[in-house]
Amino acid sequence: MTKRKPSLSVQSDLSDLFHEQLKSQNKRGFPIEKALITVIKQMRATGLRPRTINDYELHVRHFIKVTDIQHVEEISADHIYEWLSSMNVSNQTKLTRLKCLKAFLSRCKDNGWIGRNFWRNVKIKVDNPVKEGVTDKEINLLLHLLDLSKFVELRDATAILLMYQTGIRVGTLKDLETKHINLQSRLLRIDGKLIKNHESIYLPFNDVLFRLLETLIEQNKLIKMEHGVNNDLLFITTNGGKIASGMTHNNIMKRLNKYSKEFGLKNINAHAIRRGFAKNLLKKGANIALISKALGHSDIAVTSRYLHLDKEEVAESLREYL
């Protein structure tokens, strides 16, 4: 007797089973959680840094929690003000978080989930303090205090002077390799993949930094040979490994903080050193377009804010044209 095979065809008509549910969902709008997941994927695809993406996700999720918004189309300016009012932080911190939310909403608009960019009119008034750049005097004092006969302090001195003479970010140091240094031409040649705006750049350095780099490279070889490490990294630990893990655990940043406290130098930090590089160029007559290129900024407007001058500096600069 032949066994009857079970039927693989469903006889009942289920075509309308989810129709009403889908129709109801479309009326409510696009789910904000789904929007956030999609935007995060788009950010990763465009190469945004993990830390930046984490900030976006953190602040948007906090907005969702405070306002209890379920769908993107429900968001209004009132909801944004409600969210800002819930924070017990400074206006500067609120402004930073608001920028993250506005960037998220802009991507939602680009994706067609929001029709009008109402958030443009939501603003927070903040008096931005003038951020100082490190001076030649502070850099020279720090370098004088370091013991260059010790590997770690030689490495730190080289990193500090490299940042001050080229303006590279402290986060870029961890990925620099010996191949990026052209000692003969006195040039730092950085691949686009190491730069935030993905454009390669050549940056010159002087003879003092040449001597430090030459010595550091030789010491690196000895350390790597001793520990059996095979890499081309320019800045390494005493064991020959990377100076940083992730975005925040950077040995150079920690050492800068240590030197600042130990020697009483308030301006010794990565941002002040980079800002000092930019202000030096400005004082020596470099135009803003050249400074922007050297800093690796994709927008001159960013450079303009970066070079924020106090009233006394503006007055002295204008005096030259009288």
Secondary structure, DSSP 8 states (H G I E B T S, - for coil): --------S--S--TTTTHHHHHHHHHH--BHHHHHHHHHHHHHHTT--HHHHHHHHHHHHHHHHHH---BGGG--HHHHHHHHHT--S-HHHHHHHHHHHHHHHHHHHHTTS-S--GGGG--------------HHHHHHHHHHS-TTSHHHHHHHHHHHHHHHH---HHHHTT-BGGGEETTTTEEEE-GGGSTTS--EEEE--HHHHHHHHHHHHHHHHHHHHHT----BSSB-TTSSBSEETTTEEHHHHHHHHHHHHHT-TT-SHHHHHHHHHHHHHHTT--HHHHHHHHT-S-HHHHHHHT---HHHHHHHHHTT-
